[in-house]
Amino acid sequence: MSVSNGVTNPTKTPTENVVATNGSLVHVNMTTITKLSATNYIMWRRQVHALFDGYELATYLDLSKPVPNPLITLPGATTTTENPAHTLYKRQDKLLYSAILGAISLSIQPILSKTTTTSEIWETLAATYAKPSRGHIKQLKYQIKQWKKGTKTIDEYLLGLTTRFDQLVLLGKVIDLEDQIEFVLEGIPEEYKTLIDQVEGRDSPPSLTELHEKLINHEVKIVTAEPASHMPVSANVATNRFIPNNNKSNPRNQPWQSNQRQNTDTNNSTWQPRPYLGKCQICGVQGHSGVPTTLASTYRSPSWSHTMATKSQLCRKWLANPTKLASGLRRHTPHHFRPSQPCSPSAIHMRRKSHCR
């Protein structure tokens, strides 16, 4: 065997355990791999093995081929030297080790803290999640018996069962197809009774794929047959939002109930008209009324030289005896401001706005 440019020539006998290599490293892209969790080990294992096998690197997982020796003896030499093939193998293994760790969730990585190679990661995960212990097998069988459809969709229901079926296969406990079909039919409700009768009436059991397709079609029929609710969701909220709480022990409800009783009593009482709040047309005092419009215009004219005190006195006299005051004012009022006729007492007491012409 000869070594040229760091490449080993495989002309030696197989007992020296030296492999040929072209000296290149492969960087595996693990971004398409779903991260390993405590519940998806089977599918994760299949994904990783298929990817490594596509790059012809599956031997780094299961060690189906022996690892090159770290030291070799060259022809004509009496001492050993470092094996270039082992150096390349070690570098490639470290790249795969880093890549596979990136495809494992943080909650699982602590159990791999003592591993140093890709194959050790593979063996540790298999011993943790695929060890055929009696307790593990019993736990999976119990989960299958207790798995019911309930509010799950058909896809979610069958996924939970098929995952556990595959886990039992990995542990060496294969469940027959007829038993798998029986487990599936036992977990669905009475709404699927017609489909259950059809499957049980067949001479040979259908495959899980065929049963899955029939269950999905039946699920669509059930959903479309359900009457749709015409009431909007917000209508119920708006209806119940203002319902008072009848719990009298809650002090926060008492002010609301008290205000409600007060509003009810107010609405039921007799309506009282508001008093007159206008200003007098002569003296300007709020609350006086009943002065004829013609006399008021007379007192507001520029020719009327009485002070406000005089106007107030006249206003009080007018309210006491409007007929006498009106006749007296006619003698002291300029001719073009005099009213042609005094207002009648009855009209004054009715508080009309237009009495005189």
SESE-212663 format. One record per residue (C-alpha): residue in one letter; x, y, z. Coordinates in pm, whole numbers, plus 50000, padded with zeros to 5 digits. Example, Ala and Ser with C-alpha at 12.3 -4.5 7.8 and 13.67 -1.06 7.14 Angstrom:
BEGIN
A512304955050780S513674989450714
***
This chain:
BEGIN
M500005000050000S501225035149924V500165069950038S500235099249794N499085135049875G497355123450191V495285097250004T495635060750093N495935035349812P493785004549896T496164978849752K497034963950085T495394933950245P492024939550417T493504930650757E495124965050787N491664981450801V492515011250581V489775026750366A490095046750050T488885082650046N488985111949810G489855136550090S486585156850078L484205164950364V480405165350344H478355191850521V474855178150588N471955202850592M469655193250882T467235222550854T464575200250696I464625176250991T461975180351260K463635185151599L463595154751823S461185156052118A459975130652368T457095119852141N458435118851782Y461475096451808I460315071251546M459725096551268W462825116251363R464935084551344R463575076650998Q464235111850873V467815113050995H468705078150872A467235085150528L469175117850498F472495102150603D471925072650374G471395096350083Y474865111150144E476305075950195L477075084750555A474755060150733T477795040250849Y478595068551090L475285060851270D475265023151302L478985015751249S478154990550980K481704995750858P484724995351091V486415027851185P489895032651027N492835026751258P494415058851386L497945045951311I499395026551019T502765012550922L504085023450587P505974998850361G509654996450451A509165015950774T509655002551121T507555028651301T503865037051278T502475069451147E499125086851158N496495072850926P495105099950693A491895080150650H491255080751024T491895118151036L489365123850760Y486885100450926K487235118851257R486695152851096Q483625140550910D482245124851226K482565157751416L480645175951145L477855150251162Y477895151051543S477315188551541A474615186051276I472645159151456L472805177951786G471205207651613A468265185451519I467535176651882S465435198552111L467005214852415S465015193052656I466605161352510Q470195173252472P471215168852839I470985130852814L473625132752538S476175152952735K478565123252771T478535113252405T481465122352179T480645106251843T477675103651612S477245066551676E477115072452053I474265097252005W472425071651795E472865043952052T471915065752350L468675077352190A467765041852090A468375029552445T466235057752585Y463235057452351A463355023552178K464404999952454P462034969952455S461394969752828R458284953552970G457124985653136H457485005752816I455464980552617K452684979252878Q452495016952885L452035019152508K449324992452508Y447475010552785Q447655043352592I446175026152286K443215012652485Q442515046452645W442835066652324K439405079652218K438315103651947G436315127352168T436695162552029K439705153651813T439545152951437I439915120251251D443465129451149E444505136451508Y442785105151634L444415081551385L447805098351418G447855090951790L447095054151727T449445048251434T452315064751622R451895040451909F451545011051670D454895020551516Q456505024151858L455474988851945V456924976351617L460204993351703L460154975752041G459564942151874K455834939051955V453924939351629I450124943051649D448114924351385L446134944551131E442814930851258D443674941951612Q444684976251486I441334980151305E439514969351619F441334995251829V440435022351577L436735013451570E436455011051948G437515047151996I435055064451760P431565075951876E428115063251777E427905088651495Y430095064951292K427955034151362T426975029050999L430635028850895I431515005351180D428864980651065Q430214981750709V433794974850818E432824946851056G430664930750788R433574926050548D435304892450511S438794907850521P439824938650719P440704970150523S444094986250545L444635015550778T444955038650479E441605027450336L439915030250676H441405064750724E439925076550394K436455063050481L436525079350824I437455113150677N434545111550428H432125102250704E433425130750919V432715155550638K429125142750613I428585147550985V429965182950980T427875193850681A424715178450831E424965199051150P422665229851148A424585262351144S423815287351418H422375319551270M422855340351586P426145359051582V428565353151861S428445389351973A424665387952022N424915365152322V427605386952473A425555418352427T422475401552578N424235389152888R426475418852941F423845440553116I422065413453320P422305424353687N423465400253953N420725390354196N423225383354473K422215408254743S425285400754949N427535417254696P427905453854801R428905464354450N425415456054326Q423585477554586P424285512454433W423145500154096Q419915486054237S419335518054440N419765539654131Q417445516853940R414685520954205Q415165558554209N414885560553830T411725539153841D410115561154107T410985592453915N409475579253594N406265569053772S405755602853951T403605630953802W405515655153585Q405675690453728P406215720153494R409225741953557P408535777653686Y408955808253470L412605818753474G412515846753220K413485883053294C411025911753338Q410745933853029I410765965553247C413095960753544G415105930653420V414455909753735Q414275872553670G410855857353741H408655887753669S406215883753381G402835895153255V403905929653133P402315938652799T404665940952507T403655976652420L404405990152769A407695971552781S408795987452453T407846020952597Y410066016752903R412966004452691S412856034252454P415556061652470S412956088052568W412166069852891S414506085953143H413546067053461T416296049453648M416376012353718A415066018454073T412076037453929K411466009553682S411515983953964Q408956003954159L406736006753851C407075969453791R405935961454148K403025985954113W402115969853783L401955935653939A399825949554227N397345969754016P398075967853645T394955987653535K395656017953755L399296019353659A398546016953291S396126046253303G398626067253500L401436059853262R399406072052967R399486107453113H403256107653147T404196089152828P404876107352501H402086105152252H403876083751998F404756058352274R401306056552433P399326024952384S395956031852221Q394106009852474P395085996952817C395365959752863S392505942253038P393225925653375S392035892053248A394505893052961I397295903053194H396595874053427M396675850053127R400215862853050R399775867452683K402495884752495S400345905652257H397355924152412C397385960052288R397345974951948
***
